Amino acid sequence: MASDEGLDLVEISANGNAPVAKIMDYGKYKYDQKKRAAEARKNQKTIEMKEVWVKPFIEENDLNIKMKKVFEFLDDGNKVKIAVMTRGSKKVLARGKDAVPELFARIMEIIGPRGTLESKSKPDERTKSIIIAPAK
């Protein structure tokens, strides 16, 4: 019957009490599925994670330059990971452990309403970082 029409007999569900089959043009069905998947991928927005490295005792002008880059990333809709290099720095050990949290507070003050803090690194990690998502 299906071959007389130039169509295919496609089994939909074989596990039921009575197997379910459908008469259709299988090639057209596969083509439509492929087109729908391509359209869904096209409309989907991918969010990238960008990363900016800073030092704990960065000067104000250097920090402003880094923040310009962070603002570009946030304006493009990307998340930004701001990581602080603390390994082997004698300055960090000499001045205490408050340098990194103070730097993160300064950064969040500069960013203001343009981004929201998404997560912080754990206190026991070697590299301290924060992740900032673009404001909605």
RAMO-V611090 format. One record per residue. N is the residue number from 0. RES is the residue in one letter. PHI is phi in whole degrees, -180 to 180 (999 if undefined). Layout:
((N | RES | PHI) (N | RES | PHI))
This chain:
((0 | M | 999) (1 | A | -69) (2 | S | -68) (3 | D | -64) (4 | E | -85) (5 | G | 81) (6 | L | -115) (7 | D | -116) (8 | L | -98) (9 | V | -112) (10 | E | -81) (11 | I | -89) (12 | S | -136) (13 | A | -96) (14 | N | -87) (15 | G | -74) (16 | N | -57) (17 | A | -113) (18 | P | -61) (19 | V | -103) (20 | A | -130) (21 | K | -137) (22 | I | -94) (23 | M | -156) (24 | D | -87) (25 | Y | -66) (26 | G | -62) (27 | K | -67) (28 | Y | -61) (29 | K | -63) (30 | Y | -62) (31 | D | -63) (32 | Q | -62) (33 | K | -64) (34 | K | -64) (35 | R | -64) (36 | A | -66) (37 | A | -66) (38 | E | -65) (39 | A | -66) (40 | R | -65) (41 | K | -66) (42 | N | -83) (43 | Q | -82) (44 | K | -100) (45 | T | -96) (46 | I | -107) (47 | E | -97) (48 | M | -105) (49 | K | -99) (50 | E | -130) (51 | V | -127) (52 | W | -102) (53 | V | -133) (54 | K | -101) (55 | P | -62) (56 | F | -114) (57 | I | -75) (58 | E | -74) (59 | E | -61) (60 | N | -66) (61 | D | -63) (62 | L | -65) (63 | N | -63) (64 | I | -66) (65 | K | -63) (66 | M | -69) (67 | K | -60) (68 | K | -66) (69 | V | -62) (70 | F | -63) (71 | E | -61) (72 | F | -63) (73 | L | -65) (74 | D | -66) (75 | D | -78) (76 | G | 91) (77 | N | -97) (78 | K | -81) (79 | V | -126) (80 | K | -104) (81 | I | -104) (82 | A | -111) (83 | V | -113) (84 | M | -83) (85 | T | -123) (86 | R | -64) (87 | G | 66) (88 | S | -87) (89 | K | -70) (90 | K | -64) (91 | V | -64) (92 | L | -69) (93 | A | -72) (94 | R | -85) (95 | G | 104) (96 | K | -90) (97 | D | -82) (98 | A | -63) (99 | V | -70) (100 | P | -61) (101 | E | -65) (102 | L | -64) (103 | F | -63) (104 | A | -64) (105 | R | -63) (106 | I | -63) (107 | M | -65) (108 | E | -67) (109 | I | -67) (110 | I | -68) (111 | G | 58) (112 | P | -81) (113 | R | -76) (114 | G | -151) (115 | T | -123) (116 | L | -71) (117 | E | -96) (118 | S | -160) (119 | K | -119) (120 | S | -75) (121 | K | -72) (122 | P | -63) (123 | D | -89) (124 | E | -76) (125 | R | -69) (126 | T | -99) (127 | K | -86) (128 | S | -154) (129 | I | -132) (130 | I | -115) (131 | I | -116) (132 | A | -102) (133 | P | -65) (134 | A | -69) (135 | K | -91))
